[in-house]
């Protein structure tokens, strides 16, 4: 059955990529959460979407030029203006919490990396017994190839942008195991048939409108990545009831 994955937690209502947002997604029935990672100047993996603190916190600066201590002084915003008490979490903090749940965790590696982030990531993840619940995704194929080289047993997923292209042709030869297409572009039936033919799990992002969520539930897609956790969970539950 299609999984509902909270995009940056429950980002429609709570400050994105925060412990509050992740816990709210869990409380409201999400099957998993998606989050983004960057590395600090002192090689700590933190959970934030942008390469800077500017948009999502009350501080400024590039993540890769700041220490974890400096970043921990920042407070996340909910929307553009409202500053909350939420700190930027480390991935370790998220892992310590999510291991106590049954949730799927989709970790998106952001930006261009040189392999250091990937090695640090796998070292961290190996401390937790939940490999079968982890998906590592990126728009950057090189990053996924680093992961495949370090530990090929993780579920790796290539993110594709507005135009899907034909990534499965090289994904198969490189061992990338699934695809995360942009929801609207993936509605192209011919593209979908190609993915189905290559037998690749597909999880669509970022699908927020009820009509589109319903469409993907009926299509039986592997997962829907959404900001609108409650809307998606309710639609999924209603859909399941109708099947009985």
C-alpha positions as CSV (number, residue, x, y, z in Angstrom):
1,X,0.0,0.0,0.0
2,X,1.1,3.5,-0.7
3,X,3.1,5.1,2.1
4,X,2.5,8.7,3.2
5,X,5.9,10.4,3.8
6,X,5.9,13.8,5.5
7,X,8.0,16.3,3.4
8,X,10.5,17.9,5.9
9,X,8.1,16.5,8.5
10,X,4.7,18.1,8.7
11,X,5.9,21.3,6.8
12,X,2.4,22.6,6.0
13,X,1.8,23.5,9.6
14,X,5.1,23.3,11.5
15,X,8.7,24.7,11.0
16,X,10.3,22.5,8.4
17,X,13.0,20.0,9.2
18,X,12.6,20.3,13.0
19,X,12.0,17.8,15.7
20,X,8.6,19.3,16.2
21,X,7.7,18.9,12.6
22,X,8.9,15.3,12.5
23,X,7.0,14.3,15.7
24,X,3.8,16.0,14.4
25,X,4.0,14.0,11.2
26,X,4.3,10.8,13.3
27,X,1.4,11.8,15.6
28,X,-0.8,12.5,12.6
29,X,-0.2,9.1,11.1
30,X,2.5,9.5,8.5
31,X,4.3,6.3,7.5
32,X,7.6,8.1,7.2
33,X,9.4,11.5,7.1
34,X,11.7,13.1,4.5
35,X,14.5,15.4,5.6
36,X,17.5,17.2,4.1
37,X,21.1,17.1,5.3
38,X,24.2,19.3,5.0
39,X,27.5,19.2,6.8
40,X,29.0,21.8,9.1
41,X,32.5,23.1,9.0
42,X,33.3,20.7,11.9
43,X,31.9,17.7,10.0
44,X,28.6,17.3,11.9
45,X,25.5,16.3,9.8
46,X,22.6,18.7,10.4
47,X,19.1,18.7,9.1
48,X,18.3,21.7,7.0
49,X,17.2,22.2,3.4
50,X,19.2,25.2,2.2
51,X,23.0,25.7,2.2
52,X,22.5,28.7,4.4
53,X,20.6,29.5,7.6
54,X,19.0,32.6,6.1
55,X,15.6,31.5,5.0
56,X,14.6,29.0,7.7
57,X,16.2,30.5,10.8
58,X,16.7,33.8,12.6
59,X,20.5,33.7,11.8
60,X,22.5,34.1,8.7
61,X,25.5,32.2,7.3
62,X,26.6,29.3,5.2
63,X,26.2,25.9,6.9
64,X,29.6,24.6,5.6
65,X,31.3,27.7,7.1
66,X,29.7,27.4,10.6
67,X,30.3,25.0,13.5
68,X,27.5,23.0,15.1
69,X,27.7,25.2,18.2
70,X,27.2,28.3,16.1
71,X,24.2,26.7,14.3
72,X,22.6,25.5,17.5
73,X,22.3,29.2,18.5
74,X,19.9,29.7,15.6
75,X,16.1,29.2,16.0
76,X,13.9,28.0,13.2
77,X,11.2,30.1,11.8
78,X,7.7,28.9,11.0
79,X,7.0,30.6,7.7
80,X,8.8,33.8,6.8
81,X,8.6,35.7,10.1
82,X,7.6,33.7,13.2
83,X,10.6,32.6,15.2
84,X,10.1,29.5,17.2
85,X,12.0,27.7,20.0
86,X,13.1,25.0,17.6
87,X,16.8,24.4,17.0
88,X,18.3,23.0,13.8
89,X,18.6,19.3,14.7
90,X,21.5,17.1,14.0
91,X,20.8,13.9,12.1
92,X,21.9,12.0,15.2
93,X,19.1,13.6,17.2
94,X,16.6,12.5,14.6
95,X,18.0,9.0,14.5
96,X,17.8,8.7,18.3
97,X,14.1,9.5,18.1
98,X,13.0,7.7,15.0
99,X,14.6,4.4,16.0
100,X,11.9,4.3,18.7
101,X,9.1,4.4,16.0
102,X,8.3,2.2,13.0
103,X,8.6,5.1,10.5
104,X,10.5,5.1,7.2
105,X,13.2,7.7,7.0
106,X,14.1,9.4,3.7
107,X,17.4,11.2,3.9
108,X,18.0,13.6,1.1
109,X,21.7,14.6,0.5
110,X,21.8,18.2,-0.6
111,X,24.4,20.0,-2.7
112,X,27.7,18.9,-4.3
113,X,29.7,16.8,-1.9
114,X,33.2,15.2,-2.1
115,X,32.4,11.9,-0.4
116,X,33.1,13.2,3.2
117,X,29.4,13.7,4.0
118,X,28.5,10.3,2.5
119,X,31.2,8.5,4.6
120,X,30.2,10.3,7.7
121,X,26.5,9.5,7.0
122,X,27.0,5.8,6.6
123,X,29.2,5.7,9.7
124,X,26.4,7.3,11.7
125,X,23.6,5.2,10.2
126,X,25.5,2.0,10.9
127,X,25.0,2.7,14.7
128,X,21.3,2.1,14.3
129,X,19.6,-1.1,13.4
130,X,17.1,0.2,10.9
131,X,18.7,-0.1,7.5
132,X,15.5,-1.6,6.0
133,X,13.6,1.6,6.9
134,X,16.1,4.1,5.4
135,X,16.0,5.6,1.9
136,X,18.9,7.8,0.8
137,X,18.0,10.2,-2.0
138,X,19.7,12.9,-4.0
139,X,19.5,14.9,-7.2
140,X,23.2,14.4,-7.4
141,X,24.1,11.0,-8.9
142,X,27.7,11.2,-7.8
143,X,26.5,11.4,-4.2
144,X,24.5,8.2,-4.6
145,X,27.4,6.5,-6.3
146,X,29.5,7.3,-3.2
147,X,26.9,5.6,-1.0
148,X,26.7,2.6,-3.3
149,X,30.5,2.3,-3.1
150,X,30.6,2.5,0.7
151,X,27.6,0.3,1.4
152,X,25.5,-1.0,-1.5
153,X,22.8,-2.5,0.8
154,X,21.1,0.9,1.4
155,X,18.0,1.8,-0.7
156,X,19.3,4.7,-2.9
157,X,16.9,6.9,-4.8
158,X,17.6,9.4,-7.6
159,X,15.5,12.5,-7.5
160,X,14.4,13.9,-10.8
161,X,13.3,17.4,-11.4
162,X,10.5,18.9,-13.5
163,X,11.6,16.9,-16.6
164,X,12.0,13.2,-15.7
165,X,14.4,12.4,-18.5
166,X,15.4,8.7,-18.7
167,X,17.5,8.2,-15.5
168,X,16.6,4.5,-15.2
169,X,18.9,3.6,-18.0
170,X,22.0,4.6,-16.0
171,X,20.4,3.9,-12.6
172,X,20.3,0.2,-13.3
173,X,23.9,0.0,-14.3
174,X,25.0,1.9,-11.2
175,X,22.9,0.0,-8.7
176,X,20.6,2.9,-7.8
177,X,17.4,1.2,-6.5
178,X,14.5,3.6,-6.8
179,X,13.4,6.9,-8.3
180,X,11.7,10.0,-6.8
181,X,10.1,11.9,-9.6
182,X,8.4,15.3,-9.4
183,X,4.7,14.5,-9.1
184,X,3.3,16.6,-11.9
185,X,5.9,15.5,-14.5
186,X,5.4,11.8,-13.5
187,X,1.8,12.0,-14.5
188,X,3.1,11.5,-18.1
189,X,2.0,7.9,-18.7
190,X,4.8,7.0,-21.1
191,X,7.4,8.0,-18.5
192,X,5.7,5.9,-15.9
193,X,5.6,2.8,-18.0
194,X,9.3,3.0,-18.5
195,X,9.9,3.1,-14.7
196,X,7.4,0.2,-14.3
197,X,9.3,-1.7,-17.0
198,X,12.5,-1.4,-15.1
199,X,10.7,-2.5,-12.0
200,X,11.9,0.6,-10.0
201,X,10.0,1.7,-6.8
202,X,8.8,5.2,-7.3
203,X,7.9,7.8,-4.7
204,X,6.4,11.1,-6.0
205,X,7.2,14.5,-4.5
206,X,5.9,17.1,-3.5
207,X,2.2,16.3,-3.8
208,X,-0.1,18.6,-1.8
209,X,-3.4,18.9,-3.6
210,X,-6.1,16.5,-2.5
211,X,-7.0,15.7,-6.1
212,X,-3.4,14.7,-6.9
213,X,-3.0,12.7,-3.7
214,X,-6.1,10.8,-4.6
215,X,-4.8,10.2,-8.1
216,X,-1.6,8.6,-6.8
217,X,-3.4,6.5,-4.2
218,X,-5.5,5.0,-7.0
219,X,-2.4,4.5,-9.1
220,X,-0.8,2.5,-6.3
221,X,2.4,4.5,-6.2
222,X,5.0,3.3,-3.7
223,X,4.9,6.5,-1.7
224,X,3.6,10.1,-1.7
225,X,5.9,12.7,-0.3
226,X,3.7,15.6,1.0
227,X,3.6,18.7,3.2
228,X,0.0,18.0,3.9
229,X,0.3,15.1,6.2
230,X,-3.3,15.1,7.7
231,X,-5.0,15.5,4.3
232,X,-2.9,12.7,2.8
233,X,-3.4,10.3,5.7
234,X,-7.2,10.9,5.7
235,X,-7.4,10.3,2.0
236,X,-5.4,7.1,2.3
237,X,-7.6,5.8,5.2
238,X,-10.8,6.7,3.2
239,X,-9.3,4.9,0.1
240,X,-8.5,1.8,2.2
241,X,-12.0,1.7,3.6
242,X,-13.5,1.7,0.1
243,X,-11.4,-1.2,-0.9
244,X,-13.1,-3.5,1.7
